[in-house]
């Protein structure tokens, strides 16, 4: 089992910045992918950014150049730095952990990000 605890999020103005953190605990595989997904009201959950334990990253086109994902493997923590926020970034952001060996998937409880225009 893996537990994910998210922090950060909240309210920001358009053009502003926020930083999300997600700490994983429990049985952590040395080979894993951690990342962020988001779900806006009435929409499906979508990928925002992911990062492997080796540091390879992948971003949604809508956030490229504005968001940066990073991780601290010693702390089993992933971060999402969100800059130049737009109202369309408003959503509940979910942290995800995936074990590369068995593809088991774990989710955080979600944190609300609201961007006002």
Buried (B, 14 or more C-beta within 10 A) or exposed (E): EBEBEBEBBEEBEEEEEBEBBBBBEEEBBEEBBBBBBBBBEEEEBEBBBBBBBEEEEBBBEEBEEBBBBEBEBEEBBBBBBBBEBBEEBBBBBBBBBBBBEEEBEBBBEBBEBBBEE
